[in-house]
C-alpha cells in the first residue's frame, strides 16, 4: 500500500476526487486516514498538518497501520534559487532538518539531520513531471519550523546547507519517520513563492487551487510508473 501524505485539506480533497474508489476512513488522534484505490493501486491518504511535530505524529500513525510499502509527501514550499518560478515542482534527493542544532555539544556535526529519498521513487516523479511538461528541480529540501521572512533566515539556511533548493516545514520529519520504519519515501513540493523574486505573481488562494490540481495529476502519473 502507498501512503500519500499532504498538509492541506485542499490537497487531500483533490486527491479524493481522483481516486478510483474511496473505501473507508478512520481517525486516530485527529489524524484522518482515507483508504482506497487510485490508478488500480492500494493507497491511503494522510493529512499531516503543518510543522514537523504534527508531520512526525501523522506519519508515525500511518506507518504503524502496517503494509505501507512507500510514502510520497506532497505539499508547498518556498523556492531558494534564482531559476525557480511559482508552481515549479521540487523533487527531493534528500531532506534535511535544518533547524536541528546540537553544535554546542557536538560541534559542526550537530547541525542538521539528513535523510536520503528513495532513488527509484524520485526518478519516477521526474519521469512524471517530464511527461506532464511541468518545470521541475531535483535537490535538497530543507525543513524548519519557521516561515522564512527575514534576510537572516535565508542567509543562515544557505550558510549551513548551501545545496538547499526549497524550504518548508514537514519533509524532514516525514523523512526521519519513514527512515526509522525502513519505508522508502520521496518528497514533492510545489513552489508558492521564490525568495529572490520581489513579487509573488499569484494570490495564495489561487495558488493553492492550481497547485493542488497539479499535484493530484502528478501523483496520478507517478502511480502509473511505480510497481
C-alpha positions in Angstrom: 0.0 0.0 0.0 1.2 3.5 -0.9 1.0 6.3 1.7 0.2 9.7 0.3 0.8 12.5 2.8 -0.3 16.1 2.4 -0.5 19.1 4.8 -3.6 20.9 3.5 -7.3 19.9 3.2 -7.4 21.3 -0.4 -4.8 18.7 -1.5 -6.4 15.8 0.3 -9.8 16.7 -1.2 -8.4 17.0 -4.7 -6.8 13.6 -4.3 -10.0 12.0 -3.0 -11.9 13.3 -6.1 -9.5 11.5 -8.4 -9.3 8.2 -6.6 -10.9 5.2 -8.3 -12.5 4.0 -5.0 -12.7 5.5 -1.6 -13.2 2.5 0.7 -13.2 3.8 4.3 -11.7 6.3 6.6 -10.5 6.2 10.2 -9.3 8.9 12.6 -6.6 8.4 15.2 -5.5 11.3 17.5 -7.0 13.7 15.0 -5.2 12.2 12.0 -7.6 11.0 9.3 -6.6 8.2 7.1 -8.5 7.6 3.8 -8.2 4.2 2.2 -9.0 3.2 -1.3 -7.6 2.6 -4.8 -6.0 5.1 -7.2 -4.8 4.1 -10.7 -5.5 0.5 -9.6 -3.1 0.7 -6.6 -4.0 0.4 -2.9 -3.4 3.8 -1.3 -4.0 5.6 2.0 -4.3 9.4 2.2 -3.0 11.1 5.3 -3.3 14.7 6.2 -0.2 15.7 8.2 -0.9 19.1 9.4 1.7 21.9 9.4 5.1 21.7 11.1 7.5 18.9 12.0 5.7 17.7 15.2 2.3 17.2 13.5 4.0 15.7 10.4 6.0 13.2 12.6 2.9 12.2 14.6 0.8 11.7 11.5 3.5 9.8 9.6 4.1 7.5 12.6 0.4 6.7 12.8 0.4 6.0 9.1 3.4 3.7 9.3 2.0 1.8 12.3 -1.1 0.7 10.3 1.1 -1.8 8.6 1.5 -2.8 4.9 2.9 0.6 3.9 5.3 -0.1 1.0 6.3 3.5 0.2 5.4 7.1 1.1 5.1 10.2 -1.1 4.6 13.5 0.6 3.2 16.4 -1.4 3.0 20.0 -0.3 4.1 23.6 -0.6 7.5 25.3 -0.2 9.3 28.5 -0.8 11.9 28.4 -3.6 15.5 29.4 -2.8 17.2 29.7 -6.2 17.2 32.3 -9.0 16.0 29.9 -11.7 12.8 28.8 -9.8 9.3 30.0 -10.5 5.9 29.8 -8.7 4.2 26.5 -9.4 7.5 24.8 -10.3 7.9 21.4 -8.7 10.8 20.3 -6.4 11.6 16.6 -6.1 13.8 15.5 -3.2 17.0 13.6 -3.5 17.4 14.2 0.3 15.8 16.2 3.0 17.4 18.0 6.0 16.0 19.1 9.3 17.9 22.4 9.0 16.9 23.8 12.4 18.3 20.8 14.4 21.3 22.1 16.2 23.3 20.4 19.0 26.5 22.1 17.9 27.3 23.5 21.4 27.7 19.8 22.5 28.6 18.0 19.2 30.4 20.6 17.1 29.7 21.1 13.4 28.3 17.6 13.1 25.4 18.6 15.4 23.9 20.9 12.8 21.1 19.3 10.7 19.7 15.8 10.3 19.8 14.4 6.7 17.7 11.7 5.2 18.0 10.3 1.7 15.0 9.9 -0.6 14.5 6.6 -2.5 16.2 6.9 -5.8 13.7 5.0 -7.8 10.7 6.8 -6.3 12.4 10.2 -7.1 13.2 9.0 -10.7 9.5 8.1 -11.2 8.5 11.6 -10.1 11.0 13.1 -12.5 9.5 11.0 -15.3 6.0 12.0 -14.4 7.0 15.7 -14.4 8.6 15.4 -17.7 5.6 13.6 -19.2 3.3 16.4 -17.9 5.8 19.1 -19.1 6.0 20.6 -15.6 9.0 22.6 -14.7 10.9 20.7 -12.0 14.1 20.8 -9.9 15.8 18.0 -8.0 17.8 18.6 -4.8 17.8 19.1 -1.1 14.6 20.1 0.6 15.2 22.0 3.9 12.7 21.7 6.8 12.4 24.2 9.6 9.6 25.1 12.0 9.9 28.6 10.6 8.2 30.5 7.8 11.2 32.4 6.5 10.6 36.1 6.1 13.9 37.8 7.1 17.1 38.0 5.2 19.0 36.5 8.1 16.8 33.4 7.9 17.7 32.8 4.3 21.4 33.6 5.0 21.6 31.2 7.9 20.0 28.4 6.0 22.2 28.8 2.9 25.3 29.1 5.0 24.6 25.8 6.7 23.0 23.9 3.8 24.0 25.7 0.5 22.6 22.8 -1.6 19.0 23.6 -0.4 16.6 24.5 -3.2 13.4 25.0 -1.2 12.3 25.5 2.4 9.2 24.1 4.1 8.0 22.7 7.4 7.3 18.9 7.2 9.6 17.0 4.9 12.4 16.5 7.4 10.1 14.9 9.9 8.5 12.6 7.3 11.9 11.6 6.1 13.0 10.8 9.6 10.0 8.7 10.4 9.9 6.8 7.1 13.7 6.0 7.5 13.2 4.6 11.0 10.4 2.4 9.7 12.5 1.3 6.7 9.9 2.6 4.3 11.1 4.2 1.1 10.0 7.8 0.6 10.1 10.8 -1.7 9.1 14.4 -1.1 7.5 16.6 -3.8 6.9 20.3 -3.3 5.1 23.0 -5.3 6.6 26.5 -5.0 4.3 29.2 -3.7 6.9 31.9 -3.8 10.6 32.3 -4.5 13.0 34.2 -2.2 14.9 36.1 -5.0 11.7 37.4 -6.6 10.3 40.7 -5.3 6.7 40.0 -6.1 4.6 36.9 -5.9 2.6 36.8 -9.2 -0.3 34.8 -7.7 -2.6 35.2 -4.7 -2.1 32.3 -2.3 -5.8 31.1 -2.6 -5.4 30.9 -6.4 -2.0 29.2 -6.0 -3.5 26.5 -3.6 -6.2 25.6 -6.1 -3.8 25.3 -9.0 -1.1 23.6 -7.0 -3.5 21.0 -5.6 -4.8 20.1 -9.0 -1.3 19.9 -10.4 -0.1 17.7 -7.5 -3.1 15.3 -8.0 -2.3 14.9 -11.7 1.4 14.4 -10.9 0.6 11.7 -8.4 -1.8 10.1 -10.8 1.0 9.9 -13.5 3.5 8.8 -10.8 1.3 5.9 -9.7 1.2 4.6 -13.2 5.0 4.3 -13.2 5.7 2.5 -10.0 5.4 -1.2 -9.3 
